[in-house]
Amino acid sequence: MAEIVTEWLASAQALPRVDESVSEAFAALLDRYEQSLFRFLIVLLGDRDGAKDCLQDTFLRAYQNLQRGRPVNAQWLYKVARNRAMDELRRQQRVRADPHPMDETVLDESNTSEATRAVHRTLLQLSPGDREILYLAEVDGFTSLEIGAMLGIRAGAVRMRLSRAHVRFRQAYGERR
């Protein structure tokens, strides 16, 4: 992920200089959320290059918010990243009449167990909405209130969607075995 930060910092040279507190806050955001946001975007998009572009755009927007003195937290970052990913998916649908589904090449096969690959293949069978809610809750550990704030829905709706996504995941995973 260091190359993403390096690319972003090179493009940020055109931005006006800010005080050290903004730079420190931005560096802390990168350290804390870069990897998890990147994985989240890969789950949504199924494309490493698209995920990198969305990640860079998300952190550019975070930097701009920090410059303006606005707070940036995990919910804000995930919401911006999700919105950016949805924009990218819509753009891809306009460009291609038949968008390709997320393929298995996204997972780095060299250092993953068979169980992890099986879970990944099962996730590929689920809808993007199910993948998203499962990822936010189970991988990144957000609460239903936090997920609701990111998705613009009530916590009760999050719990219902999560429950249904768990059922569909278990069914799909059981069929794979």
Summary of the structure (lengths in Angstrom):
residues: 177
radius of gyration: 17.3
end to end distance: 33.8
largest distance: 55.5
contacts: 487
relative contact order: 0.10
helix: 80%
strand: 0%
